């Protein structure tokens, strides 16, 4: 069974030999010897904790801390628990008695680990519906082999050893466009569905940003993560190699992700009755734009269908991608809504729980935010949720001020990097800002940052 070595925490920390991340999927009924497992872990110990470890007043035990490891537990389905164990990094410090190993447990946050486990389950459910569905149709041995293959593939494409508040939210990034371009995209997809009635859902992405999607929000989240973390990375090399070796009659296949003459993937999305239904997923990529199409499992796929879809999409998607790129370049050159332009000493992260929209300027900029500050933001998220607070202000040991606000299903955190500033200065007029965040056409959110003394 393949195992993936990984680290959790900063690169400066050292770890024990062997795999750091280990996952066990425990089926409580039947007995623990029927568990599906990946990696090494005490199955009896996990079984006892999840079945008898009710230590909280409001539910079962959802995490266990030891000096060297952290465990998190979730129950995604009846009688089935998922368990993840990660090793805690350590640093060696010299003492009078000799070198001492100090474990940096503060670098591992339960809320991040738990969301990593939830995201892993979402990815599995997108491709296989559920654990119970696999067991009922193929039996427990097949579930074990399916999990083995899925986990090894998932860990090779997703770095589960790191995370921050953006991991906790697991949101999607929407691309704001002008109304005319958005309507042209909608018209293109509507024409495609009218031409091919078997198409159930359509979605349009540009450079990992969502432009339009006909799926539900939870399905959109799962599909977005599936594309950005597993399917699209490395797509450039695949496209070039396919195009150079394909003939004129089959060159259209190079614009579809997958293998064979009918490249597709099997996914499960929620139907009109609320139940997950199997669909074929066709992923069409061209010039930075990605069009996703779902067809019912019973629909017949043929090379002629792919060729006809390509005829409808090629010219339109190519022109749309060019127009979107020009629009983004104009905004960037004018100092508009770029991720880091004009922000000065401010950085922010924003999430809308209603439509899963997320925007951030803490990554990918010249002035990176330290892991300590990002852990502070995640801790503030937990405290504000627990205390039902609408505003919280924290100063870190690195002279960063973090302002958190919550309300109307939205969360907004501003990081002020101003050395030696005090609370009076931060609450002054010079540190009051209004950030206007645009996510979808017609969705403008104005969140004033006013710190209260």
Secondary structure, DSSP 8 states (H G I E B T S, - for coil): --------S-TT-B--SS-SEEEEEEE-SS-GGG-EEES---HHHHHHHHHH---BTTBS--EEE-SSEEEEEEEEETTEEEEEEEE--EEEEEETTEEEEEE-GGG--HHHHHHHHHHHHHHHHHHHS-HHHHHHHH-HHHHHHHHHHHHHHHHHHS-TT---HHHHHT-B-B----HHHHHHHHHHHHHHHHH-TTEEEEEEEETTEEEEE-S-HHHHHHHHHHIIIIISTTHHHHHHHHHHHS-GGGGGGGGB-SSSTT--EEEEEE-TTSSEEEEEEEEEEETTEEEEEEEETTS---HHHHHHHHHHHHHHHHHHHHHHHHHHHHHHHTT-S-SSTT-TTEEEEEEETTTTEEEESSSSSSS---HHHHHHHHHHHHHHHHHT-SEEEEE-TTSEEEEEEEETTEEEEEEEE-TT--HHHHTSGGG-EEEEEE-STT-EEEEEE----
